């Protein structure tokens, strides 16, 4: 094995320009793979974080007459004890209501939470732009869009009319910005007990919300929860079933990224094979002499396989460096108005390692054609025609 390796290395050194050209071609292929793959993965992660990152990924709702869940603490205990993939749990008591300010009426959704638990799902505390979270009964947070539209200030009192015809007075303790206009204009966040009292829910809730470790496994986890609870009065929803268009777009991005990477590697493979095939012709005299000296056909084939391996390793290393550099530069020039990257940089070591390994394997495979061609060279005919 040492002899063909040393000969392969000598052949590569004797044609430095050609060697550099092949290695650069492989490097460009690998860098394109890493750049596009990291870009698509970063974009997908950004889309998922934006759309469902601060939202429940699985929701339990009641399918009964009053649409309320009883004995929810038992359900919470069952999920905590049996579903290790569930990382955040929170209950909510919701109800529609109206607020009147001067001559204008605004439709709102009163959402009662245990703020500490709900914060892990909705990131409520960090979303507060003014004031503080509600701590006492009938204190409320309102969205920044509702504040702007209705001219509400922290400390104001709001007269709230429920769908049951009851009036309640809320004190505004803070303003939040969840980054979604529909939520900022309709949600009002209060304590769980306040919402339960306001809508006559007693000790019941309207939904149980949770997040999971792997958002793309939400449907599987939801099915497991549904099977374990085995209740006809509970409906288990997951974000994948409710966002089919988003999933379709993410899948389309993944497929297009994969196709680009495949065709890039095919072009690299063909380029390596053709250049190494030319090398066989260029080095046919040397190979013929080596065969005449007793080198076997298998050994002459290994020379070109080692060339492919060496070129693949060199190209893969250069490609990883170039690809990461391109991705980093992209995040510095493609910026949003607030200065954040349009697509955040996402480094996946497994993906990068796999891309480099594929390049090395493709290089070795490409070398099979010239390796086979070299094994068929007749040393006598080569020397005669030299």
SVG drawing of the C-alpha trace seen along z (x, -y; Angstrom):
<svg xmlns="http://www.w3.org/2000/svg" viewBox="-75 -60 87 68">
<polyline fill="none" stroke="black" stroke-width="0.4" points="0.0,0.0 2.9,-2.4 4.3,-2.1 1.1,-3.2 0.5,-5.9 4.0,-7.3 3.7,-7.1 0.3,-8.8 1.8,-11.6 4.7,-12.0 2.3,-12.2 0.3,-14.9 3.4,-16.9 4.8,-16.6 1.6,-18.4 1.0,-21.0 -1.1,-23.3 -3.4,-20.4 -3.5,-19.1 -4.4,-22.6 -7.2,-22.9 -8.8,-19.6 -8.6,-20.4 -10.1,-23.8 -12.9,-22.3 -13.7,-19.9 -13.4,-22.8 -15.9,-24.9 -18.3,-22.0 -18.1,-21.4 -18.3,-25.1 -21.5,-25.5 -22.9,-22.5 -22.1,-23.9 -23.1,-27.5 -26.5,-26.5 -27.2,-23.8 -26.3,-26.1 -28.4,-28.9 -31.4,-26.7 -31.1,-25.3 -30.7,-28.7 -33.7,-30.0 -35.8,-27.0 -34.8,-27.4 -35.5,-31.2 -39.0,-30.5 -39.8,-27.9 -38.6,-30.1 -40.6,-33.1 -43.8,-31.2 -44.0,-28.7 -40.9,-29.3 -42.9,-31.3 -46.1,-29.5 -47.5,-26.2 -46.6,-23.2 -49.2,-21.0 -52.6,-22.1 -55.2,-20.2 -58.8,-21.5 -62.1,-20.3 -64.7,-18.8 -67.7,-19.1 -70.6,-21.4 -68.9,-24.2 -65.5,-23.7 -63.7,-23.6 -61.2,-21.1 -61.8,-19.8 -59.2,-18.1 -56.5,-19.6 -53.9,-19.1 -54.2,-15.3 -53.6,-15.7 -50.6,-17.9 -49.1,-15.3 -49.7,-12.5 -47.9,-14.4 -45.0,-15.4 -44.5,-11.8 -44.8,-10.1 -43.8,-12.5 -40.0,-13.2 -40.1,-15.2 -42.4,-17.8 -40.4,-20.6 -42.9,-23.4 -46.4,-23.1 -49.0,-25.8 -52.8,-26.1 -54.9,-29.0 -58.3,-30.4 -59.6,-32.3 -62.6,-34.3 -63.7,-37.0 -64.7,-40.5 -65.1,-44.1 -63.6,-47.3 -65.1,-50.7 -62.9,-53.8 -64.7,-57.1 -67.0,-56.2 -64.9,-53.3 -65.3,-49.6 -62.5,-47.1 -62.8,-43.3 -60.2,-41.5 -59.3,-38.1 -58.7,-37.9 -56.1,-35.2 -55.5,-34.1 -52.2,-32.4 -50.0,-31.4 -47.5,-33.9 -44.4,-32.1 -45.4,-28.9 -46.7,-30.7 -43.5,-32.7 -41.6,-29.6 -43.9,-29.3 -44.7,-32.9 -41.6,-34.8 -44.0,-37.2 -41.5,-38.9 -39.0,-39.8 -41.8,-41.0 -42.9,-43.8 -41.9,-47.2 -43.4,-49.2 -44.6,-48.5 -44.7,-45.1 -46.5,-41.8 -49.9,-41.5 -49.5,-40.2 -52.9,-40.9 -56.5,-40.1 -57.9,-42.2 -54.6,-43.6 -53.8,-43.2 -51.1,-43.5 -52.2,-44.8 -50.5,-44.6 -48.6,-47.5 -50.9,-47.7 -54.0,-48.0 -52.3,-50.7 -51.4,-52.7 -54.9,-52.3 -56.9,-53.0 -54.5,-55.5 -54.3,-53.4 -51.5,-54.1 -50.0,-52.1 -52.1,-52.7 -55.4,-53.3 -58.5,-51.5 -60.5,-49.6 -64.1,-48.7 -64.4,-45.2 -67.7,-43.6 -67.7,-39.8 -69.7,-37.7 -71.9,-36.8 -72.9,-40.5 -70.9,-41.2 -68.7,-44.3 -65.3,-44.2 -62.7,-46.9 -59.1,-46.1 -56.0,-48.1 -53.3,-48.2 -49.9,-47.3 -47.9,-46.9 -47.6,-46.9 -46.2,-43.9 -45.0,-43.3 -45.1,-39.6 -44.0,-40.5 -47.3,-39.4 -49.7,-42.2 -52.9,-40.0 -51.8,-39.2 -50.6,-42.7 -54.0,-44.1 -56.3,-41.5 -54.6,-39.7 -54.9,-41.0 -53.0,-38.9 -54.1,-38.6 -53.8,-36.1 -55.4,-32.6 -57.7,-33.2 -58.9,-36.5 -59.9,-34.9 -61.6,-31.9 -63.6,-34.2 -64.5,-36.6 -65.9,-33.9 -67.3,-31.6 -65.0,-28.7 -64.5,-27.8 -61.4,-25.6 -61.5,-24.7 -59.4,-25.9 -60.0,-26.3 -56.7,-24.8 -53.5,-23.1 -50.5,-24.2 -47.0,-22.7 -43.8,-22.9 -41.5,-19.9 -37.8,-19.4 -38.1,-18.5 -40.8,-20.7 -40.9,-18.4 -41.9,-15.4 -44.9,-17.3 -47.4,-15.1 -45.9,-11.9 -45.8,-13.2 -49.4,-14.5 -50.6,-11.1 -48.8,-9.5 -50.6,-12.0 -53.9,-11.4 -53.5,-7.6 -52.5,-7.8 -55.3,-10.2 -57.8,-8.2 -60.6,-10.7 -63.5,-11.5 -63.8,-15.0 -60.2,-16.1 -58.9,-17.1 -55.1,-17.1 -53.9,-19.5 -50.4,-20.0 -48.7,-22.8 -47.8,-20.5 -51.5,-19.7 -52.4,-23.4 -49.5,-24.7 -49.5,-22.5 -48.5,-25.3 -45.4,-26.1 -44.4,-22.5 -44.8,-22.3 -42.6,-25.3 -39.9,-23.9 -40.0,-20.6 -39.7,-22.4 -36.7,-24.3 -35.0,-21.1 -35.7,-19.2 -34.4,-22.1 -31.3,-22.4 -30.7,-18.7 -31.1,-18.7 -28.6,-21.6 -26.1,-19.8 -26.5,-16.5 -26.0,-18.2 -23.0,-20.1 -21.4,-16.9 -22.2,-15.1 -20.4,-17.9 -17.4,-17.7 -17.3,-13.9 -17.3,-14.1 -14.7,-16.7 -12.4,-14.7 -12.9,-11.5 -12.2,-13.3 -9.0,-15.0 -7.7,-11.8 -8.5,-9.9 -6.3,-12.5 -3.6,-11.9 -3.6,-8.2 -2.7,-9.1 -0.1,-11.6 1.5,-9.1 1.0,-6.1 4.7,-5.9 5.6,-5.9 2.9,-3.4 4.1,-1.1 7.7,-1.2 6.4,-0.5 4.4,2.5 7.4,3.7 9.3,3.6 6.8,5.9 4.1,3.7 0.7,5.5 -2.4,4.2 -4.0,3.8 -1.1,1.7 -1.4,-0.6 -5.1,-1.0 -4.4,-1.9 -2.2,-4.8 -5.2,-6.6 -7.5,-5.6 -5.0,-7.2 -4.8,-10.3 -8.6,-10.6 -8.5,-10.1 -5.8,-12.8 -7.5,-15.2 -10.8,-14.6 -9.3,-15.2 -7.5,-18.4 -10.6,-19.7 -12.9,-18.9 -10.7,-20.8 -10.5,-23.8 -14.2,-23.5 -15.2,-23.5 -13.1,-26.6 -14.4,-28.4 -18.0,-27.4 -18.0,-28.7 -16.3,-31.9 -19.0,-32.5 -21.8,-31.8 -20.2,-34.2 -19.7,-36.9 -23.3,-36.6 -24.6,-37.2 -22.5,-40.4 -23.7,-41.9 -27.3,-40.6 -28.9,-42.5 -32.4,-43.6 -33.0,-47.3 -32.4,-46.6 -28.9,-45.2 -29.7,-41.6 -28.8,-39.0 -31.6,-38.3 -30.8,-34.6 -29.0,-33.8 -25.9,-31.7 -26.5,-28.1 -23.5,-25.7 -24.4,-22.0 -21.2,-20.0 -22.9,-16.8 -24.0,-18.3 -20.5,-19.9 -18.8,-16.6 -21.2,-14.7 -20.6,-17.2 -16.8,-16.7 -17.1,-12.9 -19.3,-12.8 -16.8,-14.9 -14.0,-12.4 -16.1,-9.4 -17.1,-11.0 -13.5,-11.7 -12.5,-8.1 -15.5,-6.9 -14.5,-9.3 -11.0,-7.8 -12.4,-4.3 -12.7,-5.0 -9.0,-6.1 -7.9,-3.3 -9.6,-0.7 -8.2,-2.2 -4.6,-2.1 -5.0,1.5 -5.7,2.4 -2.6,0.7 -0.2,3.2 3.3,2.2 4.9,3.6 2.5,1.6 2.9,-1.5 6.7,-1.4 6.7,-0.6 4.4,-3.6 6.3,-5.9"/>
</svg>
